[in-house]
């Protein structure tokens, strides 16, 4: 198993399970709705923010601060899921990859969220980029050496790739994001080409594999493994049928060549992966808890650094 690289050297925080539970298992979860998945997630986030006004876990935080923490966690979990589904589609559909597959999976995740064209899906992407920036800050703080030989790009490169595709899709809408991440104007202009190439390439690659109305849906099994360490997360994700929702939409959209499966389980480390040998996408419960730990430990340093930059200007 390969750990999701955002979390090299970071341990689990069992208490943080509550944050993800607030997102995925609110009091009214499970009700049938015709809304899109991303709007359903946004509604759950809004409910979580309101419901946790007096929660000791969020003591001393304003509504804006509660929302920032919750959206950071859910945004990065959603991006991790989309990234691994990108790996699955590359493998199962036999898609060509020019360059590193990890870069292609990142781009798949970004393009899918951009195509949703919701304010909340855009914030999910912003939080994903922020996660990679914070990961880089953590590596510097904890003196974790950069793995130049790794199959993944460096954390800041992954962050800027997300920002670049966002800016390329709509320079005006994401100009503030580009400015806040100090992306040079020259690079912002060239991001339009990056975005157009990515959008065209993924559209062309996936077009032959879209399911026609007369084609049967591929079976996609789902499983929520029991967990002694994270029982709240296990029950919560199972309760709202998060994997079932993803499975239904994948089987409805794509003509997969053979059955695949999705699972959530305790892994012993924060991880998300696609295993080609078992044809299974796995999201580990530990992933959620470590996202919150990353945020609580390094977001304050991020804000402090931003203030210093502002004063220098």
C-alpha positions, -999 to +999 in steps of 0.1 A: +000+000+000+012+035-009+003+062+016-014+093+003+017+115+001+002+145+018+006+128+051+042+115+052+052+114+089+019+126+103+001+104+129-037+098+133-058+120+156-087+099+168-105+130+182-106+145+148-131+119+136-159+141+149-152+168+123-158+144+094-188+129+111-204+163+113-199+166+075-211+132+064-236+122+091-258+152+101-291+147+119-311+146+087-288+125+066-301+098+044-332+117+030-338+112-007-331+142-028-327+151-064-299+175-058-265+169-072-239+152-050-218+184-046-248+204-035-258+177-011-223+179+004-226+217+006-259+214+024-243+190+049-214+213+055-238+242+061-258+221+086-226+210+104-214+246+107-247+257+122-250+227+145-216+230+160-219+266+172-216+254+209-196+222+204-165+222+227-145+208+198-149+242+181-147+263+212-136+299+205-141+296+168-163+319+147-187+305+122-163+314+094-135+295+112-157+265+118-166+265+081-129+268+070-119+238+091-148+216+079-144+226+043-107+220+043-112+184+055-141+175+032-124+193+002-093+172+006-111+140+011-133+146-020-101+154-041-084+122-028-115+101-039-116+118-073-078+112-078-081+075-071-111+072-094-089+088-121-064+060-116-092+034-118-105+048-151-070+049-166-064+013-157-099-002-165-105+018-197-070+013-210-065+051-214-032+064-228-011+084-204+015+108-218+037+117-187+032+106-151+000+088-142-001+106-109-002+140-127-030+126-150-050+115-120-047+149-103-058+166-135-088+143-138-099+152-103-095+190-110-113+188-144-143+169-129-147+194-101-144+224-124-170+208-147-195+209-119-193+247-121-206+252-085-192+278-061-188+250-035-169+226-059-146+255-067-140+259-029-132+222-027-105+227-053-092+257-035-089+237-002-072+209-021-045+232-033-043+247+002-037+212+015-007+207-006+007+241+004+002+232+040+018+198+034+049+215+020+050+239+050+048+208+073+077+191+055+099+222+060+089+225+097+095+188+104+126+186+082+112+159+059+134+157+028+118+163-006+116+131-026+126+143-060+126+107-073+090+101-062+063+092-088+043+122-074+052+158-081+064+179-052+036+192-029+039+228-041+039+216-077+007+197-071-008+228-054+001+251-083-012+226-109-046+228-093-044+266-092-032+268-128-060+247-142-085+268-122-071+300-134-069+287-170-106+278-169-116+313-158-089+339-153-113+365-139-131+341-115-098+329-100-076+359-103-077+365-065-066+329-059-037+333-083-027+365-066-029+350-031-007+321-041+017+345-058+015+330-092+032+353-117+011+371-144+031+354-172+023+319-158-014+328-153-017+336-190+000+303-200-024+284-177-052+289-203-033+266-227-028+240-199-065+241-191-076+238-228-052+209-234-064+191-203-101+196-210-098+185-246-076+155-238-098+141-210-130+146-231-114+128-261-100+100-239-133+093-221-157+097-251-154+062-265-161+047-230-193+066-221-221+041-216-248+041-242-285+038-231-287+002-244-256-009-226-259-027-192-244-010-161-212-025-148-214-039-113-196-018-087-196-034-052-192-013-021-180-021+014-176-002+047-153-023+068-159-023+106-133-005+126-126-006+164-106+025+162-129+046+140-164+032+146-180+066+143-166+072+108-175+036+097-211+040+108-213+076+095-201+069+059-223+037+058-253+056+070-253+082+042-244+057+014-215+078+001-199+049-018-232+038-032-237+073-046-203+072-063-208+037-076-241+045-091-228+075-110-197+056-123-217+027-135-243+050-151-217+071-170-190+047-180-190+014-199-164-003-177-149-036-191-153-055-158-166-051-123-147-029-098-153-022-061-151+007-037-143+004+000-137+024+031-117+008+059-090+012+086-056+009+070-031+016+098-020+047+079-036+077+061-040+064+026-062+063-005-054+040-034-065+021-065-053-015-065-052-028-100-047-064-089-080-064-069-097-037-090-106-019-058-105+018-048-098+022-010-103+052+011-089+048+046-106+062+077-072+075+089-072+099+059-099+120+073-084+124+107-050+134+094-065+161+072-078+179+103-045+175+121-027+191+092-051+220+092-051+226+130-012+224+131-003+245+101-032+267+090-023+292+117+012+294+104-001+299+069-022+329+081+008+344+100+030+341+069+003+357+047+002+387+071+039+391+070+038+391+032+011+417+033+031+440+056+062+438+033+040+449+004 
